[in-house]
Amino acid sequence: MYDISDPEHIGLVDTRHEAQKVAISGDHAFIADGQEGLVSVDVTNPGSPELEHPLYLGDYAYDVTLAGGYAYVAAQIKGLKIVDITDPANPSVISTVDALSRVTDVVHSGHYVFMVDGEEIRVIDVTDRSSPSPAASYDIGDDILDIAISNRYLYLGTSDKGFRILDVSQPDFSKPEEKPWELPCPTA
């Protein structure tokens, strides 16, 4: 068990905007930093983190996930940005998936990226990261606030329809099995 009642603050770096989401790869933190874009921070020495190179993306960087030397960044109306981070001090966008509405969340699993685009989950095949291709989409009919993936299940938090679980194990994803989870409301 951890006692976080009085944690020791050992490092701080001003990312210049709003550090929305953080992902770690080795000695680097990659931060979806709002209007500043994707920010790379060297955390080799946690007591003295070093801001390396902000990568402006053209819109608000809202979320980031990492896999295999790449960052997948949700950049609102500018879509999904696929960024080569093999040189963390000099990240570079290698491709973009255009947004239909606004991309706000992203998770990676295998050869696929699942991204929230308005009220839709869009599945993108990233086998060839320089030329990603749409694999499927699913309209939830509600604002999607957060997603997570584990094994064959995609977990969704939505604004009006609560918590949902989708079985995304089928390659076509045309009709995912949906398991809505409704919590009982307490009665007065």
Stockholm file with secondary structure:
# STOCKHOLM 1.0

chainA/1-188         MYDISDPEHIGLVDTRHEAQKVAISGDHAFIADGQEGLVSVDVTNPGSPELEHPLYLGDYAYDVTLAGGYAYVAAQIKGLKIVDITDPANPSVISTVDALSRVTDVVHSGHYVFMVDGEEIRVIDVTDRSSPSPAASYDIGDDILDIAISNRYLYLGTSDKGFRILDVSQPDFSKPEEKPWELPCPTA
#=GR chainA/1-188 SS CCCCSSCCCCCCCCCSSCCCEEEEETTEEEEECBTTCEEEEECSSTTSCEEEEEECCSSCBCEEEEETTEEEEECBTTCEEEEECSSTTSCEEEEEECCSSCEEEEEEETTEEEEEETTEEEEEECSSTTSCEEEEEEECSSCEEEEEEETTEEEEEESSSCEEEEECCSTTCSSCEEEEECCCCCCC
#=GC SS_cons         CCCCSSCCCCCCCCCSSCCCEEEEETTEEEEECBTTCEEEEECSSTTSCEEEEEECCSSCBCEEEEETTEEEEECBTTCEEEEECSSTTSCEEEEEECCSSCEEEEEEETTEEEEEETTEEEEEECSSTTSCEEEEEEECSSCEEEEEEETTEEEEEESSSCEEEEECCSTTCSSCEEEEECCCCCCC
//
